[in-house]
Amino acid sequence: MKNGVDLPEAALEASDRLFVFKETEHPEGGTPRNFSFTSADVAPLGYEDLAAAQLHKSISIPLEIMGARIVETDVDGMDKSKPVRIRARLESPFTSRAIGLVRGGWLPPTLAATRKSAVILTDRNIIAMITGRFKDGRPVRREPDFIDLFEDEPVRINPSLSVIEGNSRAIPDPSSVRDQYAEVIVKVANALPRARLMVGPGSIQGIVGLIEDTRPTLVREKALLRRFASVLGAPVALSNRDARWREVITAADELGVRRNALVVLAMLSAIVNPRGYCAAKKVLKLNADYSDGDAYNALSDLRSLKLLMYCFACYPEENTQLCTQDRHLAHFWVGIGASDFRLVGKGLRCSMTPHEAILPGPYCQRWMADIAAGADQSV
């Protein structure tokens, strides 16, 4: 790691996890310093950091650690009673094929789980990654990844998302939920025996209930997505963008889909980003032979983000992350700029300030105006 250490203004809640900071060079040319610390929170990274990161290689990312309490250091005279802020560049031999989607951005999954209160929501691709990389709690792959650091940690893992999505590219029935639930529990327990699985007698009933609660919304959103999939799959000419935008908003109103729903935002992003990399198009899984299965998988991914936001609103004290290998979904998450999560009645409210890569230029203001003119502000 490189760069220096500053004193912050306030301390944060304590944690029992210990970290070691070793400078590769002193910022002022002196002897590199070492610090052991606990009670740390790592600031989330943003869209540009994700776009620049080569997650399949040894990772190099900027790092800001806040509220750290020094346990041991070779710096003379440092006051260990005061929390510090550490700013550095992390140069690590680890890859980060798994990405932790967190409040305010993303982090390698281990850095997003520095607190005892951390909860890891795992999608289907992460379950496959865990079972492929671990056996009896030990990594079996040579190439080290940040997720390997969970091998000796009692991390709290909630595998419900992988079961909610199902494995048939369609809404799973209760029997399938029970079978997949049992299978996932055994796989994760065998791979990471020290992990604390957040499961219980009521878990299956809760998963089935959540699937049924979200079914009407998913059906309406699928109808909207299928209506425009062929149009959005090809680049939309500049002269047609306004018309396509109005058509999507009008159809959303007709079908009862909220204007600020993530699927609507993704569809509008696909309209105004016709060429080059467009995370929204990748998340929507648009292709020439678009099917119900494609639409279901896309909406399942967007539903996972919405469930993550519900966790932020309902359990603000827990450090929840959605762990995924889907880099397109990660780009979309950090690109929508979601914040201020809260429940109003039975609805989820939040603020979203889309990045230029999602809604460039005046389109963001247009989208916000459309939302303000709509009947419901819930996500």
Summary of the structure (lengths in Angstrom):
residues: 379
radius of gyration: 21.9
end to end distance: 39.7
largest distance: 68.2
contacts: 1187
relative contact order: 0.12
helix: 41%
strand: 21%
